[in-house]
Amino acid sequence: RFQQVQAMMCDLMEWRSQLLSGTLPQDELKELKQKVTSKIDYGNKVLELDLIVRDEDGNILDPDKTSVISLFHAHEEATNKITERIKEEMQSKDQPDYASYCRMSSSPTHSLYVFVRNFVCRIGEDAELFMSLYDPQKSTIISENYLVRWGSQGFPMEIDMLNNLKVVFTDLGNKDFSRDKIYLVCQIVRVGRMDLRDSNSRKYTQGLRRPFGVAGTWCL
């Protein structure tokens, strides 16, 4: 069972990287999402966890918005699919699949640790900082965004996070290290008035989000 779950986790980690890459066309993206949800449901069955029923797009069905009959049919269909999958696994149990394990061994993953100590930029209002990894050759972001809300007084909005703004960008594999360069990019969004020069408090507009600047550093 350990080897079985290990292989499934390796598949899920690889598929997650593909989903986050943002390079898949719409049809392949939908197909991959279905594979992911199917693998998760199968893994839950192997680990004797609760069965989750989903719609055709892989979204979890809301019992408050779905009729009892529809839930029953969805549950029955999901059970049948998993049962068939288990039969297939039983037939091939004498030939264990180590493909995922070998793939992970030959393609190790790496992580990038970032510790935000300070943000120095004269804005005069609150700001949102979006940090991500960026491939300049393909002009595309290759990671999720890390959001930091910075106050106009020069401190994080969540003051308890001071000196504790840390993030780890994970799942960096051989494909990423083969890129020409990878930059750590910070996009700055100003939150507040339309015009900083407006000194009349009665004319203040509040909460407007406007691009302010961007900066980057070569990290890989």
Summary of the structure (lengths in Angstrom):
residues: 220
radius of gyration: 23.4
end to end distance: 37.7
largest distance: 78.1
contacts: 535
relative contact order: 0.13
helix: 38%
strand: 25%
